[in-house]
């Protein structure tokens, strides 16, 4: 039995919950916050299916499941804000896989919960894979786990409006440098404004984390997404021709500044995906995940697909 066979999200339907198949029925389920909180810790991810929720009805559900919705400040992936701290899922070309990650695990603070809502399912593909982050850690070779024990150092080069990657204005949802500096002062990061108006941010973070409720140690970093090797040989080669490693929009080393071997990064990326269970979206589905206990990604797809995401502490 492989790792992905030993865990899967809990699917909750109107039939299993004993309520009507409507947004009112779902509200009846999620308003029992004590039960939902307990289920989420135990099951790590909950899929609400068959309730027929529309985008117009989403706000009331989010108020129950995410009472303190967070802005995506210091987020590194491209998204569009579509409501009160509600965003599109990562806007990455649909023909590519997005590898497994815990949202904002590179940051000094990260959301505790994520809620995904499928407004429109893809024609084909487009699943959101989810992986038990403890199983991901266990799946790595001892040599790799030991190498990451000292943590990692992330670097962002955020342009001033034109260039590769995200601008500092989009990243911090402001065009006020003072607001950016005030935010960064509380993060333990080192930063510098560069002559071209761009912002360089460096921060050292642990590679694993311990869940505050369960005490479980989990793989909790985005080294494979910040490392060129995690993007594939062709993309990495193309980036190397355009920019030196120190000038890439984002990059990562071990905490002491030594390079992370390509083979380690590829093992991390591939084993996270191998351990994943796919949430094959149906329009109207919602999925609530514990962002420490579960990582997520995205499978390639065809046709139109619209999945929204919100997060809370």
Protein Blocks (a to p, Z undefined) as FASTA:
>chain_A
ZZklmgccddddfklnopacdfklmmmmmmmmmlmmmmmmmnopacdehklpafklmmmm
mmmmmmbacdfehiabdcddfbehiacdddddfkbccddddehklbmbdcfbdcdddfba
cfbgjiacdddfklmmmmpcfklmmmmmnopaddddddehiaehjdfklmnopabfklmm
mmmmmnopacdddfkopacddddddfbdcdfklopacdddfklmmpmklnojklmmmmmm
mpcfklgfbdcddfkopacdfklmmmmmmmmmmmpccddddehiacdddfklpccddddd
edjddddddddZZ
